[in-house]
Amino acid sequence: MRSSELAALAGVTIRTVRHYLQIGLLEEPERSVNGYRDYDVRHLVRLLRIGRLTELGLPLAELPDVLDDPQVTEEVLDELDRQAVAEIERLTSRRAAIARLRRDGAMPDLPPEMADYGQAIKAVAPDTARHEYEQLLLISHLIGENGTAALAGAMAEQALFTPATADLVRRFGELGPDTPWESVERLADDMVTRYLPLLENWPDVEFGADVSSMLAAYGERHLNEQQHRVNRLFVERVMDRLARGNARAHGDHPPEPA
């Protein structure tokens, strides 16, 4: 039979038949008197076997041994079964992560450990929420899975996955050139009140220079001047509160501000 007939019977393309010939999976058939390849039923059976094995996930490079050695076939099938089990577990885990993200209203690209954060800020203005998500993605990538899990646990322990946090995010996103200075200061103070317990009970997660530089670069690109001012005030006041707390812990008595 001609290659087109063989391909049609086996349910493959002529190009596939030619490829298998080139890599040695199919034996070169005899030529007819007019020079065409003349395939027979042996080639059809071989193609059907190849199709079944590749459907199971066997790479083409391993087919020559498997097709001709029953013992090797058993070993390969054992390995394919182990791979299938691992793939099922991976897909089951993925479905569970998707279900949790859908349930908690989080964006799909948010780390699963931070899914509760999506629920807390889902009502925030889209641009502001997106900036929060993107910063979390940067942090999570740079501190790794273990660091992200520890940070998410600390955030949950300090009750940051709440509407009150979302309100701070909303207020921060609404800052602009016309925002009064009093509102800037009040927001910085409210942020200190909200986030200081987390900073005082920081988990065992190192925020290296990469994290700081990446977040600084992100803020430089996306934040306006009033938002930068709030961040500066927040850092200054947090550092002051932490310093005073350390001084009290060591029995010192720093002077009260004027």
ZAMARGU-4260 file (C-alpha; in steps of 0.2 Angstrom, whole numbers, plus 5000, padded with zeros to 4 digits):
<rodrens>
0) 5000/5000/5000 | 5005/5018/4997 | 5010/5030/5011 | 4994/5039/5010 | 4984/5023/5012
5) 4995/5018/5027 | 4993/5035/5035 | 4974/5035/5033 | 4972/5017/5040 | 4983/5021/5055
10) 4975/5038/5058 | 4991/5048/5056 | 4997/5060/5043 | 5009/5056/5029 | 5022/5068/5037
15) 5021/5057/5053 | 5024/5041/5043 | 5039/5050/5034 | 5046/5056/5051 | 5045/5039/5059
20) 5055/5032/5044 | 5068/5045/5046 | 5071/5041/5064 | 5070/5023/5062 | 5054/5019/5071
25) 5047/5011/5054 | 5057/4999/5044 | 5060/5005/5026 | 5048/4996/5015 | 5052/4988/4998
30) 5050/4999/4982 | 5037/4994/4969 | 5042/4993/4951 | 5038/5012/4948 | 5049/5017/4963
35) 5036/5020/4976 | 5037/5013/4994 | 5026/4998/4996 | 5020/4996/5014 | 5012/4981/5021
40) 5002/4976/5036 | 5017/4975/5047 | 5020/4993/5045 | 5002/4996/5050 | 5003/4986/5065
45) 5019/4995/5070 | 5011/5012/5068 | 4996/5007/5078 | 5008/5001/5092 | 5017/5017/5091
50) 5001/5027/5093 | 4995/5018/5108 | 5012/5020/5117 | 5014/5038/5113 | 4996/5041/5119
55) 5002/5034/5136 | 5015/5047/5136 | 5030/5037/5131 | 5043/5048/5122 | 5048/5043/5104
60) 5066/5041/5109 | 5061/5026/5121 | 5050/5018/5108 | 5063/5007/5099 | 5067/4997/5114
65) 5050/4996/5121 | 5042/4990/5104 | 5054/4975/5104 | 5057/4970/5122 | 5042/4965/5134
70) 5053/4967/5149 | 5058/4985/5145 | 5039/4988/5142 | 5035/4983/5159 | 5048/4994/5167
75) 5042/5009/5156 | 5024/5006/5160 | 5029/5007/5179 | 5037/5023/5176 | 5023/5030/5166
80) 5011/5026/5179 | 5022/5035/5192 | 5022/5050/5181 | 5003/5049/5179 | 5000/5049/5198
85) 5012/5064/5200 | 5002/5073/5186 | 4985/5069/5194 | 4992/5076/5211 | 4998/5091/5202
90) 4982/5094/5193 | 4972/5091/5209 | 4982/5104/5218 | 4980/5116/5204 | 4961/5114/5205
95) 4960/5117/5223 | 4970/5133/5221 | 4959/5139/5208 | 4943/5135/5218 | 4951/5145/5233
100) 4955/5159/5222 | 4937/5159/5215 | 4930/5158/5232 | 4940/5172/5240 | 4938/5184/5225
105) 4957/5185/5222 | 4965/5188/5206 | 4972/5172/5198 | 4990/5178/5197 | 4990/5181/5216
110) 5000/5168/5226 | 4987/5156/5234 | 4994/5160/5252 | 4988/5178/5249 | 4970/5173/5243
115) 4962/5180/5259 | 4970/5197/5254 | 4960/5197/5238 | 4944/5195/5248 | 4949/5210/5259
120) 4952/5222/5245 | 4941/5216/5231 | 4930/5232/5233 | 4944/5244/5231 | 4946/5254/5215
125) 4953/5242/5202 | 4970/5252/5199 | 4974/5253/5217 | 4970/5234/5220 | 4980/5230/5205
130) 4995/5239/5212 | 4993/5230/5229 | 4992/5213/5219 | 5008/5217/5209 | 5018/5222/5224
135) 5013/5206/5233 | 5018/5196/5217 | 5035/5204/5218 | 5038/5201/5236 | 5032/5183/5235
140) 5043/5179/5220 | 5058/5186/5229 | 5056/5178/5246 | 5050/5161/5240 | 5036/5150/5244
145) 5041/5147/5263 | 5044/5166/5265 | 5027/5170/5257 | 5018/5157/5268 | 5026/5164/5284
150) 5021/5182/5279 | 5003/5177/5275 | 5002/5168/5291 | 5008/5184/5301 | 4996/5195/5291
155) 4982/5183/5296 | 4987/5183/5314 | 4987/5202/5314 | 4970/5203/5306 | 4976/5212/5291
160) 4964/5203/5279 | 4950/5214/5284 | 4939/5228/5277 | 4948/5240/5288 | 4964/5236/5278
165) 4955/5238/5262 | 4949/5255/5267 | 4967/5261/5270 | 4972/5254/5252 | 4957/5264/5245
170) 4962/5280/5254 | 4980/5278/5248 | 4974/5276/5230 | 4963/5292/5231 | 4978/5303/5236
175) 4982/5316/5223 | 4988/5334/5220 | 4973/5341/5229 | 4973/5330/5245 | 4975/5342/5260
180) 4991/5339/5270 | 4980/5335/5286 | 4973/5320/5276 | 4991/5314/5271 | 4996/5315/5289
185) 4980/5306/5296 | 4982/5292/5283 | 5001/5290/5288 | 4995/5289/5306 | 4981/5276/5303
190) 4993/5265/5293 | 5006/5265/5307 | 4992/5260/5319 | 4986/5246/5307 | 5003/5239/5302
195) 5014/5242/5317 | 5008/5226/5326 | 5014/5216/5311 | 5031/5225/5310 | 5033/5222/5329
200) 5030/5203/5327 | 5038/5201/5310 | 5040/5183/5305 | 5057/5175/5301 | 5057/5181/5283
205) 5072/5191/5277 | 5068/5206/5265 | 5084/5208/5256 | 5091/5222/5245 | 5082/5215/5230
210) 5065/5216/5238 | 5068/5234/5244 | 5075/5240/5227 | 5062/5231/5217 | 5048/5239/5227
215) 5056/5256/5227 | 5057/5255/5208 | 5039/5250/5207 | 5034/5264/5218 | 5044/5277/5208
220) 5035/5272/5192 | 5017/5270/5199 | 5015/5282/5214 | 5011/5300/5214 | 5020/5313/5225
225) 5007/5313/5239 | 5008/5294/5240 | 5027/5295/5242 | 5024/5308/5256 | 5013/5296/5265
230) 5025/5282/5263 | 5039/5293/5269 | 5029/5298/5284 | 5024/5280/5288 | 5042/5274/5288
235) 5048/5289/5299 | 5034/5286/5312 | 5036/5267/5312 | 5055/5269/5315 | 5052/5281/5329
240) 5039/5270/5337 | 5050/5255/5336 | 5065/5265/5343 | 5055/5270/5358 | 5049/5253/5361
245) 5066/5246/5361 | 5072/5260/5372 | 5058/5256/5385 | 5063/5237/5384 | 5081/5242/5389
250) 5075/5253/5403 | 5080/5269/5394 | 5068/5284/5394 | 5069/5294/5377 | 5063/5312/5378
255) 5046/5315/5373 | 5043/5325/5357 | 5040/5343/5358
</rodrens>
